[in-house]
Amino acid sequence: PELRKVIVDGQPLATFDPGFVNTAVCHSSITYIDGEAGVLEYRGYPIADLAEHSTYLEVAYLLLHGELPNAAQLAQWELEVTEHRMLPDKLKTVLAGFPYDAHPMTILMASVAAFFSFYPDAQNFDDPDARYLNITRLIAKMPTLAAFAYRKGKAKPYINPDDSYGYCHNFLQMLFKQNERRYHADPRLIRAMEVLFILHADHEQNCSTNAVRSVASSGNDLFTSCSAGIGALHGPLHGGANEAVLKMLREIGSVDRVPEFIEGVKAGKTRMMGFGHRVYKNYDPRAKIIKKSVEDVFEVTGVNPLLRVALELEKHGLEDDYFVSRRLYPNVDFYSGLIYEALGFPPEMFTVLFAVPRTSGWAAQYQEFITDSEQKIVRPKQIYTGYQTRSYVPMEARD
Ligand code: ACO
């Protein structure tokens, strides 16, 4: 509190910090990152351990409650999520209003905002029961919404959730099941999806989480706040990067064109998408785990030739002084697009596959924000560079 009132030469001290590079806006006990060492932990558990041993819903529980669930707690949580998977029937009218080629992230953003009109009790966020119910609703419905957005774009009939499948398996089922034939995903693909979901579940005060917290700060409900998070995530410098990586790999096309591309990056013509991170100045620990998943998935689906281009780019990136001196390493998005494509997703779904699991992180951060007595409406300062006060010019006197 004292820091907020530091006065220098009679003026309140303000820091000029575009992008909040050096500004902490909250105390948080959810996710820990050491960008220098390449460490990521949820509630104190290293990400590699969670990715190896947990399911996504177990991790979502951990983020929300602060502790890993025991068997009974996990079974209860899975049951609650399963019960809330269906979308409100009238939401299908909202979906029907979008053009067939609408970006699925736009559909997601608008539909999550629309959830508030179906569940107005989300405004009672001070009531822990109402808050928990709406968090459960959102986490449960995101895969259904994402699958519906996908199938709408393909002009295919929607497939309702199936209670006999777990969270990720059901998601794949709703996306890809053909007619009434049951879609049996290979367990290795379901596991790859679980791992990707775990890796994407939270990442402390990233751009979209900051958007969620900022929108929540003016007294908004969970759905409105998370729809803002989806909007922030949609940008190519954030969640949209994996889509951009695949586009970049396609444009490069073959290994022999990599040096030319690298020269273009160094000349400032383009960026190497999937490289660099605001916080990680070392190899992103999530990228390491995803790189391993790529191998597992390609065992099932066959190898995508673009993998060779990606590996060659990474090799250059790790050796070339331009990247080394700026401490640019592969981030979570560098390899994830290759997996998504192998699983059968078109590029416009990639960011959706980030938004679905990030929902648990947003919900945990939302909950932390609104129960934090230190917090207030988010309202940064500015340094005004415009005109000093001047006289109004009547229309007839203007040039
Ligand atoms: N390719 C080439 N050069 C880069 C890259 C890149 N991917 N990223 C940063 N640089 C360079 C910048 O040009 C700048 O160089 P300069 O000092 O000579 O001007 C220097 O590295 C620092 O870059 P900033 O943009 O200041 O770093 P910032 O922390 O603001 O940006 C960001 C981080 C946005 C992730 C950036 O690295 C980037 O654009 N990466 C590509 C997009 C991407 O992969 N985004 C996904 C991030 S992970 C996520 O959101 C889940």
Residues whose N, C-alpha, C, O or C-beta is under 5 A from the ligand:
A	BS01	ACO	P236 L237 H238 G239 A241 V265 T270 R271 M272 M273 G274 F275 G276 H277 R278 R326 N331 D333
